Amino acid sequence: MIEETIENHLISLTPFNEHQIIVFKLDELMQYCDELEASIKESQQQNEMLLQQVLREALDPKEKEVYNV
């Protein structure tokens, strides 16, 4: 195994202000992702409630109207 030290390599770094811009943008995107996740969960809950209501109505015996001809 060959051991190398960091002093033998050049490492390119972007300026600190660019790092700050990247972090700010990532924070914005993560907040947007969190909002989307919350919206998806809310939609799933609403869909589940609607499905339960449809099943209740479909399975609930109702009096059928009799039409006289």
N, C-alpha and C positions, 0 to 999 in steps of 0.2 A: 504494500500500500504506500502510495506516494503522499507525503505530507507537504501541503503548501500553506503559506501564510498569506494573509490579505494584502500585505505590502507588495506582493508581486502582481497585483491586479489593479486595474483602473476601474473605478466605480463612478458611473455618471449619475448625478443627482439633479433633479429639477430644482428651480428656485423655491424658497419657502412659500412665497405668495401663491405659486401654482399649486403647491400641496394644499394650502388653505382653500383655494377655489375648488379643488377636487373633493376635499372633505365636505365642503358646504353643499356641493352638488349631490354627493352621495347621501348626505343627510336628508336633502329634499326628496330624493328618489326613494329612500327607505320610508319616509313619512307617507309618501304616495302609495307605496306597497302596503303599508299598514292600513291605510284607509281602504284600499281595494279589498284587502283580506276581510276587514270588518264588514264591508258591503256585501261580499260574497256570503259570509256567515249569516247575515241578516236575510239575504235572499233565500238561502237554504232553509232557514227557520220558517219563513213565510210559505215556501213551497211545501214544507212538511205539514204546516197547519192547513193549507188548502187541500192537500191530498187527504188528510184525515177527515176534513169536512165533506169532501166528495164521497169518500168511502162510507161515512155515516149516512149521508143522504141516499146512496145507492143501496145500502143494506137495511135501511130503516123501512119496515113495512108501513106502507101508507094506504089509506083507503082510496080505492080507485073509483072515479066517478062513473056512474052508469048512465049512458045516454039512451033515452027512449026514442025508438025510431017509429 
